[in-house]
Amino acid sequence: MAALAFGAQLCRAEDIDIFAGVPSTNDLPNVLIVWDSSANWGADIPVPHCSFTDGGTPKASNPDKEQGKKFAIEKCAIHNVIHALPVNADGTARFNIGLMLFNESSSPQGGYPRIQFVPLTDANKAVLKAAIRNITIAGDKANNAPYAQALQEAYLIFAKAAPYRGTLATKWDPAAVASGKYVGAPGTGCGNNHIIFVSNGSPTENNTSAEALLTADGGNTTQIAYPSAYITNSDQSNWSDEFARFLRGVDVSSKDGVQSITTHTVAVTGASSDNLYPNFMRAIATHGGGQYYAASDVDALAKALLNIFNSIQAVNSVFASASLPISVSAQGTYKNQVFVGMFRPDALARPRWVGNLKQYQIVYDRATDSLALGDSLGNPALNSATGFFHPSAISYWTTDSTFWINNPSGTPASASDRPDGDVVEKGSVAQLLRSAYATSQATRPVFTCIGCPDGTTLSASMSERLVDTNPAITSAMLGTSTATERAALINWLRGADNNDDELGP
């Protein structure tokens, strides 16, 4: 059962507060904007002319007209977001920002650093905005859209490695390279790393080369599968989503912990040639651990970019990760049943934590003549080196599955819930809930408390049920504008998947 309260604003400490005591890094978040400069940015879209916040507009007449194209709203939105992003009261930056474009038509496929990372101070804002204004629809166009190879180059930039094709273009920023390697972002290497990929259509590139690069990087080359009605076969053959998955888990710094790269995507839509490509961009963001937006005008695009920057800044300043070893205080026992409540803070320090309740047993260890925590098969459950569960441990209620086909995890990585080992979200009660309510949540008892006093015992009466037929839950209370939106939100809170666009998580 679950209970949800509307309207209550109580000043109580949250459970997560006790894990937020580790000070966050002083390094700024590093954001690389990857701008799809393929021929698709010249696609016509029916939008009004846009302008720069501080005066001026993209070119409105031929030759090389920019207004009325995807290019113009992107140029305006990126420029205006740079203008709008805040600095600290003392004038210091809140972000390090760089810009990547695709190699020009005469260069080998890939991406290049058009603007090296700079702290976004007011002075550097002016430099960035001037550089963006100087990008033109004809002079900076690439014939191909090598999404995967651009993500490879982004990886090398964040890792401060030698360029692959980023210096084969003609307009790369010399400040981005020193002594044959990328300079990367400023700071000690502890900042959060993000890619914001602004796209205009489906990728077009040499998939064989992209696969070879991912293999050389040590990435997982098992391609992610989607229904063909959702993502076209040509997009499925591309390696951008697998590269995003790789970047999400790779460590680009020698510092303690894992400094990975989160990939966000914004699909610019509105052209007749768009087809299903926005779905593929959503998939890239999903596997890259980031956010996805679609935008068909300058205001929507600017809002999407600002939302991503706001979430990046919130993550960087609020939470720090914690890990929880298995201890007596985290266990509950009944007869020979040991119940362990588990949760894992988000790897990127966001307030979105996975949790589970797992059952184990006490087993007798003949070798040491002692009792120990055992899994459902009677094998030792704990890894003595880490104090957490052994990767091969199998908790009770855990069965074989293919649920994690798009996000294999564990050691070795597996699409199955079994063994669940040290992966919090696999197996046990979480799997039972998914199995019971994956397709229908009609029988799931979820209660709410609307205006009820402390100590109220929730029951099955209509006024205390979180269902879309409860008239006490109004659209005004939820902030929805239609009855359809109200019902969709309530059902989402009950566990419904309103997108239903994936084979697994």
Summary of the structure (lengths in Angstrom):
residues: 505
radius of gyration: 25.2
end to end distance: 22.6
largest distance: 86.0
contacts: 1606
relative contact order: 0.11
helix: 28%
strand: 19%
